[in-house]
Amino acid sequence: MATDYFREFYEENLGGGLKIQRRRTKSKLRHMNEEVRRMMGELFPNLESELEAFVSYADRLDGFNSMYMLVRMSQHVNNAQDTGSFLSLMFASCLVKIKRNFDKFIANQIKAIQDFKVSKKSRCGIIAFVHNFEEFANQAESIFKGSDRHTHLDKSYKALVVVIYEQIVRVASESQKTPKDVVMMATLSTLKIPCLESDRKEAKQIYQDNLNSYTLNLLGRPLEKLHVFFEGVQNRVATGVKPEEVGFQLAFSKQELRKVIKEYPVKEVKKGLDGIYKKTLKDLCEEENLLQVVWFSMQDEFIKQIKHYEDLINQCYPDSGITLEFKVDDVLSFFSEIAQNH
């Protein structure tokens, strides 16, 4: 009971007095800060306008300056011990302008992507704004590294990536010189940015799908007559004919198979592949790295076709001694020599 009495006495008398004293102290400090701000404002009447003019000038020189200033000014504002001081308020005001400049810079990047014109005379290869975005992201990451403003950059990445993929589809449909599959091979899969991880995986899949599509469309079936022959063989097997009995049918006899194989001697096969390389080179003349990837993909696909034909010969014409006039090792040599000669 005595303890409760003294607590109530303290809160009603001494405690209340301390609260009043603290309020008075805060009021004096606030008044003093206001006086200091007024005095600083009179001493430096043009400082804020000069600082804003500098911010505008730097932004006009290079939009990336808005990124540098956003990071640096945010540090000053966030680390300020007295948020009501003359400099803190002035920096906070400038930070608002810098953020607007940053938003404008991103908006200009988006507009530049949307305004990209497809050339009707030349091939576009991998679209310029895809390369530009990779350079943009690498520079932005170096500026925002460790900054608590990285969330603003992540939001901008998302907006830019959405527009990039929209415009890739548009350019692919409008391009008259470059195959659609080549345009669609534009990829952001090399960028290792955490907030774009799902987009990177999607980009990788889009790239792979279009690489496969372009490879199959351009490579086609270099050994067309051989392909048609074995397609017929497979159809017979599918209808119930035993593989080893297919050769007894007139249209798919050993003699007919030998006749088709003779139409594809080593020289003709290499000549056909050389023609395919020239078409590929024409489509990808400005994309040397992609050209190598595509050519390797074609080599892989062609070898799959050859192995498929060899498997059917072994299944349907066992012990016949019939073989193609070239081997897988020959094909590997063809692809390597053709690439080196161009």
C-alpha angles and dihedrals in degrees: 000000000000090000092054090048094054092045091054091046091051095048093047096045119013097025093050090050092054091051091052090049092052091050090051091049092051090048091052092048091049091049091047091050090050090051091048091049091049091049093046090048090054092046094047106025094158100039097100094045090047091050091049090048089053090049090052092047093050090049092052091051094054131349090219087069088073087062094051092047093046090056096043098043091047088056091053093048095044094046095048111123093200109041091185096057123117094253095041093055092045092049091047090053091050090047089061090055092046091052089052090051090050091051090048091051091054091046089053090051090053093048092050089055092047092048094052109133122215113229114234093198106043136045116256102203110182105003117256095233090060091057089043092054092053090053091045092052094047092052093043091051091054090051098046097039108137093359122136086220092070089105088069090053092048090053090051091050090055093051092047095048092052091053093044093057092044090053095044088060090048094049091046090055094045099043112106099179103040121061114248092238091057093051091047090054087077103124141190092187093114093064112099100200115143097219090052097049095111090045090049092054091048090049091051091053093047089049093050094046092052093043089055092045093050092046093052095043096049098035092043110160108321090184093050099161091046090050092051090049094053092042086061090048091053091049090054091051090048090056091056105271111140112246094237091052097053091087091064091067112094097231091051102035123139089254092056091047092052089049092055093045091054089061089068109056119166093263094054094046092052090047091053092050091049089056091051091051091053091053090048091048090052092054096043103030092130096042106068095167092048090047090059091048093049093046091051089049090053091049090052093048094047091051089051089055092049093049090048091055091046091051091052091050090052092047100042102028104035118175090007094118089225116146138161115266091247137041134220090262089056090053091051089053091049093054093046095047094046092052092048094049095057 
